[in-house]
Amino acid sequence: MRKALSPHVFIALTAVALFAGLHATTGRIETNGGVGYDGVDYMRMLMGQLDDGTPVTELRPMIVLLNRPLYSRLGKPIETFVVMNHVYVFVLAMGLLWLLDRYGASTSVKWYSVLSVFLTIPVARLPAYYPVLIDLGAAAAITLAVACVVRGNRVGAAVACVAAALSREFGIVAALFGLHRDLRSHTPARQIAATYLPAVAAWVGIRLVVEFLWEGAGSLQQSEWLLRNREMWRDPLFVGFFAYFVLTSFGGLTLAIAADGRRFLTFLRREPEWITFSVPIVAVTAIGGLDTVRYLIWLVPAVVVAFAVLSQGWSGAQRAVLFAGAAVATWWTQRPFEPLSFAQYWGDWFPYYVITGEARELPPLQPQWGWRFFAVAAGLWLLTMATQRAVAPLQGRRRPEPLPEPIPAGRPEPVSRLFDEKVGV
């Protein structure tokens, strides 16, 4: 544990300082006295009982429970969420660093990846502007669970997967990720059940409690709501916004991954559990309403790992060009440290609400969104050109072998080295 902690604490603390800087410059949402929209329900759950929210927010009690000890000392709900969000930034950064360490990332890649993540809208800017949410804490729990799975820590994985399942509906993907990974490596069924059944039980159990004890039968209608949202895919503009946010959700990191798509698909074939992790998040986001920029936060462990693995196949010159281009893309698409107005909150982060008329203020979407679509398409093309000849041609397809469990003593063999040996890098 000391070896895993010591080189990473300074990077994680820098991420906390970066997040604090975003808090100081971005501004604060003014709706409901700075609490926001869903924040009203989380504040009620914090100050009162866990069943004081809505049927949906009551499915997410974990982060509220973790915030209660500090609230009992401060007595101020908004300040409690602000302080605890800084704690969750540290935990999220450490989880990402443990993952990067397991995949053999260099120190420079660790710095670059983690600091890039904490300049993005879903991970840092949105929680800074709208602090009374549980999304950042849920992302930390999911990432920590995935890191424990990859590092072979079964007790930690079991506990973290339960915390993730009780933090957000998406949290169950951490257990699905571990289940798929264990099945691929032929782990005994008893170990699999002991590790992941508690998370499944927690995920199902909280739904039963909310529907039959707290709110009454029929109160949860999430599936019907998701099915109704399929109609949005008939609007080309919604499709355009969705593609934009998927490509830029983590700034230059996601654009660089899309630019090196061939190797990315090869990586997914070698470790298909990342498909099991990512596809449910993207699929639910696609029909989950208009909050695309919020829902993609839970992809953060997959994005960081994919970027680290792919970057190891780039030559020195290509890495310099791609890192510089990705940094520019992150800065341009995420606009960190820029003060945010309420109109920009809707127009920049949730533009389809403006189209549907659900936003209270209607900022003009043109011409800035036309330039954004053009710039992202041009940036993706330039990054794709930079990844050409990045690696040797693949020599056929082979069935991936089970990954070994991490070595108990000493530094574990990086997973990325196993990947690169298989594809001839």
Kinemage of the C-alpha trace (Angstrom):
@kinemage 1
@onewidth
@group {chain A} dominant
@subgroup {mainchain}
@vectorlist {calphas} color= white
{ca met a 1} P 0.000 0.000 0.000
{ca arg a 2} L 2.861 2.379 0.811
{ca lys a 3} L 4.388 1.745 -2.619
{ca ala a 4} L 1.052 2.401 -4.300
{ca leu a 5} L 0.416 5.587 -2.308
{ca ser a 6} L 3.697 7.447 -2.012
{ca pro a 7} L 4.393 8.523 -5.634
{ca his a 8} L 0.784 9.450 -6.297
{ca val a 9} L -0.270 11.583 -3.359
{ca phe a 10} L 1.369 14.731 -4.730
{ca ile a 11} L -0.401 14.339 -8.095
{ca ala a 12} L -3.742 13.809 -6.333
{ca leu a 13} L -3.191 16.864 -4.131
{ca thr a 14} L -2.394 18.902 -7.250
{ca ala a 15} L -5.723 17.747 -8.698
{ca val a 16} L -7.435 18.963 -5.511
{ca ala a 17} L -5.696 22.337 -5.849
{ca leu a 18} L -6.788 22.516 -9.487
{ca phe a 19} L -10.372 21.784 -8.471
{ca ala a 20} L -10.178 24.484 -5.805
{ca gly a 21} L -9.025 26.922 -8.482
{ca leu a 22} L -12.038 26.033 -10.610
{ca his a 23} L -14.280 26.671 -7.606
{ca ala a 24} L -12.785 30.114 -7.215
{ca thr a 25} L -13.152 31.130 -10.870
{ca thr a 26} L -16.172 29.310 -12.342
{ca gly a 27} L -18.843 30.797 -10.111
{ca arg a 28} L -21.862 29.206 -8.436
{ca ile a 29} L -25.334 28.374 -9.658
{ca glu a 30} L -27.899 30.762 -8.210
{ca thr a 31} L -31.011 28.592 -8.532
{ca asn a 32} L -32.698 27.845 -5.209
{ca gly a 33} L -30.119 29.827 -3.273
{ca gly a 34} L -27.117 27.990 -4.720
{ca val a 35} L -28.554 24.497 -4.205
{ca gly a 36} L -29.633 23.952 -7.799
{ca tyr a 37} L -32.335 21.596 -9.010
{ca asp a 38} L -31.639 18.010 -7.881
{ca gly a 39} L -29.610 19.566 -5.097
{ca val a 40} L -32.828 20.426 -3.254
{ca asp a 41} L -33.577 16.728 -2.856
{ca tyr a 42} L -30.031 15.848 -1.794
{ca met a 43} L -30.098 18.677 0.763
{ca arg a 44} L -33.339 17.336 2.228
{ca met a 45} L -31.842 13.851 2.436
{ca leu a 46} L -28.748 15.293 4.110
{ca met a 47} L -30.623 17.370 6.655
{ca gly a 48} L -33.487 14.947 7.297
{ca gln a 49} L -34.175 11.328 6.396
{ca leu a 50} L -32.992 9.378 3.380
{ca asp a 51} L -36.591 9.044 2.211
{ca asp a 52} L -37.054 12.831 2.050
{ca gly a 53} L -35.979 13.010 -1.588
{ca thr a 54} L -37.698 11.877 -4.757
{ca pro a 55} L -37.998 8.201 -5.737
{ca val a 56} L -34.994 8.675 -8.058
{ca thr a 57} L -32.652 10.530 -5.708
{ca glu a 58} L -33.469 8.104 -2.897
{ca leu a 59} L -31.788 5.378 -4.981
{ca arg a 60} L -28.485 7.196 -4.315
{ca pro a 61} L -28.025 7.342 -0.540
{ca met a 62} L -24.312 6.550 -0.235
{ca ile a 63} L -22.767 9.963 -0.920
{ca val a 64} L -25.391 11.659 1.258
{ca leu a 65} L -24.485 9.288 4.100
{ca leu a 66} L -20.777 9.955 3.623
{ca asn a 67} L -21.458 13.709 3.810
{ca arg a 68} L -23.452 13.544 7.041
{ca pro a 69} L -20.530 13.460 9.532
{ca leu a 70} L -19.161 16.732 8.162
{ca tyr a 71} L -22.639 18.254 8.039
{ca ser a 72} L -23.104 17.436 11.725
{ca arg a 73} L -20.047 19.602 12.415
{ca leu a 74} L -20.608 22.432 9.923
{ca gly a 75} L -24.396 22.624 9.934
{ca lys a 76} L -24.305 24.098 6.400
{ca pro a 77} L -25.432 21.823 3.556
{ca ile a 78} L -23.862 23.676 0.615
{ca glu a 79} L -20.510 24.066 2.352
{ca thr a 80} L -20.650 20.388 3.305
{ca phe a 81} L -20.979 19.334 -0.339
{ca val a 82} L -18.245 21.767 -1.393
{ca val a 83} L -15.739 20.405 1.120
{ca met a 84} L -16.618 16.769 0.518
{ca asn a 85} L -16.317 17.258 -3.248
{ca his a 86} L -12.655 18.125 -2.674
{ca val a 87} L -12.300 14.847 -0.758
{ca tyr a 88} L -13.907 12.960 -3.630
{ca val a 89} L -11.506 14.627 -6.067
{ca phe a 90} L -8.601 13.214 -4.071
{ca val a 91} L -10.153 9.733 -3.964
{ca leu a 92} L -10.974 9.827 -7.679
{ca ala a 93} L -7.458 10.969 -8.552
{ca met a 94} L -5.915 8.193 -6.446
{ca gly a 95} L -8.146 5.592 -8.073
{ca leu a 96} L -7.142 6.796 -11.537
{ca leu a 97} L -3.465 6.767 -10.561
{ca trp a 98} L -3.697 3.207 -9.236
{ca leu a 99} L -5.265 2.163 -12.529
{ca leu a 100} L -2.590 3.961 -14.537
{ca asp a 101} L 0.103 2.339 -12.420
{ca arg a 102} L -1.326 -1.113 -13.111
{ca tyr a 103} L -1.315 -0.374 -16.845
{ca gly a 104} L 2.320 0.689 -16.832
{ca ala a 105} L 1.816 4.408 -17.443
{ca ser a 106} L 4.853 6.623 -17.078
{ca thr a 107} L 4.948 9.449 -14.576
{ca ser a 108} L 4.456 12.030 -17.334
{ca val a 109} L 1.362 10.202 -18.626
{ca lys a 110} L -0.039 10.047 -15.102
{ca trp a 111} L 0.404 13.778 -14.643
{ca tyr a 112} L -1.004 14.568 -18.072
{ca ser a 113} L -4.030 12.265 -17.824
{ca val a 114} L -5.103 13.148 -14.297
{ca leu a 115} L -4.690 16.895 -14.654
{ca ser a 116} L -6.487 16.823 -18.008
{ca val a 117} L -9.425 15.016 -16.399
{ca phe a 118} L -9.741 17.673 -13.706
{ca leu a 119} L -10.054 20.430 -16.277
{ca thr a 120} L -13.124 18.874 -17.897
{ca ile a 121} L -16.766 19.854 -17.566
{ca pro a 122} L -18.304 16.619 -16.187
{ca val a 123} L -15.545 15.881 -13.654
{ca ala a 124} L -14.574 19.335 -12.406
{ca arg a 125} L -16.331 22.370 -13.867
{ca leu a 126} L -19.899 21.145 -13.334
{ca pro a 127} L -19.316 20.105 -9.671
{ca ala a 128} L -17.545 23.421 -9.091
{ca tyr a 129} L -20.484 25.415 -10.461
{ca tyr a 130} L -23.202 23.108 -9.112
{ca pro a 131} L -21.744 21.533 -5.936
{ca val a 132} L -24.870 20.029 -4.342
{ca leu a 133} L -24.760 16.880 -6.457
{ca ile a 134} L -23.562 13.350 -5.776
{ca asp a 135} L -22.044 12.693 -9.226
{ca leu a 136} L -18.417 13.393 -8.282
{ca gly a 137} L -18.594 11.141 -5.233
{ca ala a 138} L -20.231 8.412 -7.305
{ca ala a 139} L -17.470 8.684 -9.919
{ca ala a 140} L -14.879 8.308 -7.170
{ca ala a 141} L -16.622 5.182 -5.823
{ca ile a 142} L -16.918 3.597 -9.287
{ca thr a 143} L -13.294 4.355 -10.167
{ca leu a 144} L -12.047 3.029 -6.843
{ca ala a 145} L -14.039 -0.178 -7.378
{ca val a 146} L -12.595 -0.675 -10.869
{ca ala a 147} L -9.085 0.000 -9.564
{ca cys a 148} L -9.515 -2.632 -6.834
{ca val a 149} L -10.738 -5.140 -9.417
{ca val a 150} L -7.794 -4.522 -11.727
{ca arg a 151} L -5.277 -4.672 -8.891
{ca gly a 152} L -6.736 -7.929 -7.561
{ca asn a 153} L -7.909 -6.560 -4.206
{ca arg a 154} L -11.052 -8.626 -3.657
{ca val a 155} L -12.048 -7.240 -0.274
{ca gly a 156} L -11.602 -3.692 -1.506
{ca ala a 157} L -13.486 -4.510 -4.716
{ca ala a 158} L -16.422 -5.999 -2.805
{ca val a 159} L -16.735 -2.971 -0.501
{ca ala a 160} L -16.206 -0.398 -3.255
{ca cys a 161} L -18.677 -2.102 -5.605
{ca val a 162} L -21.375 -1.902 -2.919
{ca ala a 163} L -20.568 1.786 -2.380
{ca ala a 164} L -20.719 2.378 -6.148
{ca ala a 165} L -24.057 0.560 -6.476
{ca leu a 166} L -25.563 2.726 -3.729
{ca ser a 167} L -24.072 5.945 -5.112
{ca arg a 168} L -25.691 6.089 -8.544
{ca glu a 169} L -27.700 3.781 -10.794
{ca phe a 170} L -24.681 3.526 -13.104
{ca gly a 171} L -22.574 2.183 -10.233
{ca ile a 172} L -23.478 -1.428 -10.947
{ca val a 173} L -21.209 -1.328 -14.025
{ca ala a 174} L -18.210 -1.665 -11.701
{ca ala a 175} L -19.474 -5.064 -10.544
{ca leu a 176} L -20.279 -6.061 -14.150
{ca phe a 177} L -16.738 -5.097 -15.123
{ca gly a 178} L -15.256 -7.273 -12.387
{ca leu a 179} L -17.605 -10.168 -13.154
{ca his a 180} L -16.610 -10.166 -16.831
{ca arg a 181} L -12.920 -9.919 -15.975
{ca asp a 182} L -13.139 -12.833 -13.555
{ca leu a 183} L -15.062 -14.984 -16.017
{ca arg a 184} L -12.443 -14.297 -18.670
{ca ser a 185} L -9.647 -15.306 -16.314
{ca his a 186} L -11.550 -18.432 -15.105
{ca thr a 187} L -11.795 -17.315 -11.480
{ca pro a 188} L -13.615 -19.828 -9.232
{ca ala a 189} L -17.333 -19.165 -8.948
{ca arg a 190} L -17.200 -18.874 -5.156
{ca gln a 191} L -14.717 -15.995 -5.351
{ca ile a 192} L -16.797 -14.260 -8.001
{ca ala a 193} L -19.973 -14.577 -5.938
{ca ala a 194} L -18.311 -13.389 -2.739
{ca thr a 195} L -16.901 -10.330 -4.489
{ca tyr a 196} L -19.838 -9.095 -6.573
{ca leu a 197} L -23.080 -10.550 -5.197
{ca pro a 198} L -23.152 -8.005 -2.328
{ca ala a 199} L -23.132 -5.163 -4.881
{ca val a 200} L -25.923 -6.764 -6.918
{ca ala a 201} L -27.915 -7.313 -3.732
{ca ala a 202} L -27.416 -3.685 -2.711
{ca trp a 203} L -28.413 -2.400 -6.157
{ca val a 204} L -31.614 -4.468 -6.170
{ca gly a 205} L -32.294 -3.969 -2.476
{ca ile a 206} L -32.317 -0.169 -2.546
{ca arg a 207} L -34.906 -0.298 -5.336
{ca leu a 208} L -37.130 -2.578 -3.323
{ca val a 209} L -36.800 -0.329 -0.276
{ca val a 210} L -37.624 2.835 -2.242
{ca glu a 211} L -40.550 1.364 -4.143
{ca phe a 212} L -42.215 -0.707 -1.428
{ca leu a 213} L -41.206 0.977 1.858
{ca trp a 214} L -40.447 4.638 1.213
{ca glu a 215} L -42.558 5.671 -1.781
{ca gly a 216} L -45.034 2.927 -2.638
{ca ala a 217} L -45.459 0.476 -5.503
{ca gly a 218} L -45.170 1.965 -8.966
{ca ser a 219} L -43.216 5.036 -7.871
{ca leu a 220} L -40.138 4.068 -9.892
{ca gln a 221} L -40.780 4.405 -13.614
{ca gln a 222} L -37.261 4.865 -14.928
{ca ser a 223} L -37.577 2.243 -17.664
{ca glu a 224} L -40.698 3.883 -19.100
{ca trp a 225} L -38.984 7.283 -19.021
{ca leu a 226} L -35.932 5.912 -20.856
{ca leu a 227} L -38.093 4.348 -23.556
{ca arg a 228} L -39.925 7.620 -24.147
{ca asn a 229} L -36.617 9.408 -24.658
{ca arg a 230} L -35.870 7.317 -27.745
{ca glu a 231} L -37.912 9.835 -29.722
{ca met a 232} L -35.108 12.383 -29.419
{ca trp a 233} L -32.976 10.339 -31.798
{ca arg a 234} L -35.264 11.382 -34.637
{ca asp a 235} L -33.861 14.904 -34.321
{ca pro a 236} L -30.496 15.274 -36.149
{ca leu a 237} L -29.591 18.166 -33.873
{ca phe a 238} L -29.845 15.977 -30.779
{ca val a 239} L -27.649 13.393 -32.502
{ca gly a 240} L -25.116 16.121 -33.274
{ca phe a 241} L -25.017 17.363 -29.684
{ca phe a 242} L -24.686 13.796 -28.387
{ca ala a 243} L -21.760 13.043 -30.718
{ca tyr a 244} L -20.076 16.304 -29.768
{ca phe a 245} L -20.244 15.627 -26.035
{ca val a 246} L -19.135 11.995 -26.397
{ca leu a 247} L -16.089 13.101 -28.394
{ca thr a 248} L -15.234 15.989 -26.077
{ca ser a 249} L -16.474 14.729 -22.714
{ca phe a 250} L -12.872 14.489 -21.527
{ca gly a 251} L -11.459 17.060 -23.881
{ca gly a 252} L -8.405 15.988 -25.833
{ca leu a 253} L -8.253 12.579 -24.133
{ca thr a 254} L -11.421 11.325 -25.801
{ca leu a 255} L -10.516 12.970 -29.107
{ca ala a 256} L -7.097 11.259 -29.090
{ca ile a 257} L -8.707 7.881 -28.354
{ca ala a 258} L -11.159 8.357 -31.230
{ca ala a 259} L -8.264 9.371 -33.495
{ca asp a 260} L -6.433 6.101 -32.763
{ca gly a 261} L -9.597 4.069 -33.222
{ca arg a 262} L -7.961 0.962 -34.715
{ca arg a 263} L -5.721 0.363 -31.730
{ca phe a 264} L -8.559 1.281 -29.394
{ca leu a 265} L -10.731 -1.471 -30.870
{ca thr a 266} L -7.818 -3.880 -30.547
{ca phe a 267} L -7.508 -2.963 -26.880
{ca leu a 268} L -11.207 -3.645 -26.383
{ca arg a 269} L -10.816 -7.060 -28.014
{ca arg a 270} L -7.977 -7.867 -25.609
{ca glu a 271} L -9.894 -6.678 -22.556
{ca pro a 272} L -13.600 -6.852 -23.459
{ca glu a 273} L -14.633 -6.165 -19.883
{ca trp a 274} L -14.136 -2.490 -20.714
{ca ile a 275} L -16.948 -2.888 -23.251
{ca thr a 276} L -19.124 -4.328 -20.488
{ca phe a 277} L -18.236 -1.301 -18.386
{ca ser a 278} L -18.684 1.422 -21.017
{ca val a 279} L -21.579 0.325 -23.222
{ca pro a 280} L -24.284 0.494 -20.492
{ca ile a 281} L -23.161 4.013 -19.566
{ca val a 282} L -23.178 5.240 -23.163
{ca ala a 283} L -26.446 3.437 -23.955
{ca val a 284} L -28.328 4.860 -20.971
{ca thr a 285} L -26.823 8.284 -21.659
{ca ala a 286} L -28.099 8.074 -25.237
{ca ile a 287} L -31.702 7.673 -24.062
{ca gly a 288} L -31.310 9.209 -20.628
{ca gly a 289} L -32.630 12.639 -21.423
{ca leu a 290} L -30.796 15.862 -22.126
{ca asp a 291} L -28.060 15.715 -19.464
{ca thr a 292} L -25.446 14.067 -21.675
{ca val a 293} L -22.562 16.077 -20.288
{ca arg a 294} L -23.396 14.892 -16.750
{ca tyr a 295} L -23.840 11.198 -17.397
{ca leu a 296} L -20.529 10.682 -19.193
{ca ile a 297} L -18.536 11.359 -16.020
{ca trp a 298} L -18.669 7.656 -15.121
{ca leu a 299} L -16.594 6.749 -18.179
{ca val a 300} L -13.560 8.386 -16.597
{ca pro a 301} L -11.665 5.181 -15.609
{ca ala a 302} L -12.130 3.669 -19.085
{ca val a 303} L -11.022 6.878 -20.817
{ca val a 304} L -7.887 7.282 -18.717
{ca val a 305} L -6.837 3.654 -19.127
{ca ala a 306} L -7.462 3.669 -22.889
{ca phe a 307} L -5.482 6.892 -23.346
{ca ala a 308} L -2.549 5.555 -21.311
{ca val a 309} L -2.425 2.259 -23.211
{ca leu a 310} L -2.719 3.851 -26.647
{ca ser a 311} L -0.112 6.505 -25.891
{ca gln a 312} L 2.501 3.797 -25.358
{ca gly a 313} L 2.266 2.903 -29.053
{ca trp a 314} L 3.027 6.433 -30.258
{ca ser a 315} L 6.559 7.425 -31.223
{ca gly a 316} L 8.277 10.274 -29.421
{ca ala a 317} L 7.385 12.846 -32.082
{ca gln a 318} L 3.825 11.589 -32.383
{ca arg a 319} L 3.395 11.685 -28.623
{ca ala a 320} L 4.575 15.300 -28.515
{ca val a 321} L 2.181 16.307 -31.293
{ca leu a 322} L -0.763 14.352 -29.882
{ca phe a 323} L -0.233 15.532 -26.324
{ca ala a 324} L 0.032 19.146 -27.474
{ca gly a 325} L -3.013 18.822 -29.732
{ca ala a 326} L -5.036 17.090 -27.020
{ca ala a 327} L -4.085 19.818 -24.526
{ca val a 328} L -5.288 22.509 -26.916
{ca ala a 329} L -8.520 20.567 -27.507
{ca thr a 330} L -9.075 20.211 -23.750
{ca trp a 331} L -8.544 23.897 -23.152
{ca trp a 332} L -10.755 24.975 -26.063
{ca thr a 333} L -13.668 22.582 -25.488
{ca gln a 334} L -13.730 22.687 -21.666
{ca arg a 335} L -12.720 26.335 -21.109
{ca pro a 336} L -11.457 25.877 -17.547
{ca phe a 337} L -11.149 28.876 -15.215
{ca glu a 338} L -13.615 30.838 -17.354
{ca pro a 339} L -16.380 32.473 -15.288
{ca leu a 340} L -19.730 30.913 -16.093
{ca ser a 341} L -23.060 32.711 -16.296
{ca phe a 342} L -26.426 31.052 -15.889
{ca ala a 343} L -27.171 31.550 -19.593
{ca gln a 344} L -23.849 29.928 -20.519
{ca tyr a 345} L -24.645 27.026 -18.204
{ca trp a 346} L -27.592 26.174 -20.449
{ca gly a 347} L -26.180 27.250 -23.785
{ca asp a 348} L -22.735 25.616 -23.423
{ca trp a 349} L -23.432 22.502 -21.365
{ca phe a 350} L -27.093 21.669 -21.932
{ca pro a 351} L -27.906 23.226 -25.323
{ca tyr a 352} L -30.742 20.875 -26.212
{ca tyr a 353} L -32.716 22.246 -23.268
{ca val a 354} L -32.595 25.573 -25.117
{ca ile a 355} L -33.923 23.931 -28.295
{ca thr a 356} L -36.831 22.335 -26.422
{ca gly a 357} L -37.576 25.540 -24.527
{ca glu a 358} L -37.081 23.924 -21.118
{ca ala a 359} L -34.315 26.341 -20.152
{ca arg a 360} L -35.554 29.479 -18.460
{ca glu a 361} L -33.115 31.671 -20.365
{ca leu a 362} L -32.625 31.192 -24.072
{ca pro a 363} L -29.101 32.188 -25.097
{ca pro a 364} L -28.414 32.099 -28.860
{ca leu a 365} L -26.764 28.861 -29.977
{ca gln a 366} L -25.441 30.249 -33.244
{ca pro a 367} L -22.852 30.933 -34.459
{ca gln a 368} L -20.769 29.494 -31.600
{ca trp a 369} L -22.138 25.959 -31.855
{ca gly a 370} L -21.515 25.894 -35.598
{ca trp a 371} L -17.875 26.763 -34.964
{ca arg a 372} L -17.653 24.124 -32.226
{ca phe a 373} L -18.894 21.357 -34.496
{ca phe a 374} L -16.458 22.452 -37.197
{ca ala a 375} L -13.500 22.787 -34.811
{ca val a 376} L -14.042 19.368 -33.227
{ca ala a 377} L -14.340 17.694 -36.643
{ca ala a 378} L -11.155 19.434 -37.818
{ca gly a 379} L -9.336 18.583 -34.586
{ca leu a 380} L -10.329 14.944 -34.820
{ca trp a 381} L -9.065 14.801 -38.407
{ca leu a 382} L -5.708 16.384 -37.450
{ca leu a 383} L -5.231 14.019 -34.491
{ca thr a 384} L -6.121 11.063 -36.713
{ca met a 385} L -3.425 12.125 -39.166
{ca ala a 386} L -0.958 12.316 -36.281
{ca thr a 387} L -1.671 8.714 -35.228
{ca gln a 388} L -0.921 7.276 -38.678
{ca arg a 389} L 1.912 4.724 -38.618
{ca ala a 390} L 1.865 4.946 -34.845
{ca val a 391} L 2.217 1.179 -34.491
{ca ala a 392} L 3.152 -1.786 -36.649
{ca pro a 393} L 0.286 -3.493 -38.525
{ca leu a 394} L -1.569 -6.065 -36.497
{ca gln a 395} L -0.615 -9.653 -37.187
{ca gly a 396} L -4.027 -11.310 -37.181
{ca arg a 397} L -6.391 -11.791 -34.286
{ca arg a 398} L -5.835 -14.123 -31.403
{ca arg a 399} L -8.043 -15.005 -28.540
{ca pro a 400} L -6.890 -12.993 -25.512
{ca glu a 401} L -5.374 -15.024 -22.729
{ca pro a 402} L -6.574 -14.512 -19.157
{ca leu a 403} L -4.705 -11.728 -17.417
{ca pro a 404} L -2.698 -12.885 -14.399
{ca glu a 405} L -3.635 -11.724 -10.953
{ca pro a 406} L -1.365 -8.966 -9.632
{ca ile a 407} L 1.797 -10.282 -7.986
{ca pro a 408} L 1.358 -10.068 -4.192
{ca ala a 409} L 4.841 -8.717 -3.525
{ca gly a 410} L 6.596 -6.063 -5.556
{ca arg a 411} L 5.376 -4.126 -8.552
{ca pro a 412} L 2.782 -6.002 -10.636
{ca glu a 413} L 3.372 -6.604 -14.318
{ca pro a 414} L 1.712 -3.738 -16.212
{ca val a 415} L -1.319 -4.853 -18.172
{ca ser a 416} L -0.347 -2.549 -21.039
{ca arg a 417} L 2.886 -4.497 -21.550
{ca leu a 418} L 0.878 -7.676 -21.996
{ca phe a 419} L -1.330 -5.844 -24.505
{ca asp a 420} L 1.599 -4.454 -26.463
{ca glu a 421} L 3.304 -7.860 -26.642
{ca lys a 422} L 0.144 -9.362 -28.135
{ca val a 423} L -0.299 -6.727 -30.857
{ca gly a 424} L 3.367 -6.487 -31.763
{ca val a 425} L 4.154 -3.034 -30.426
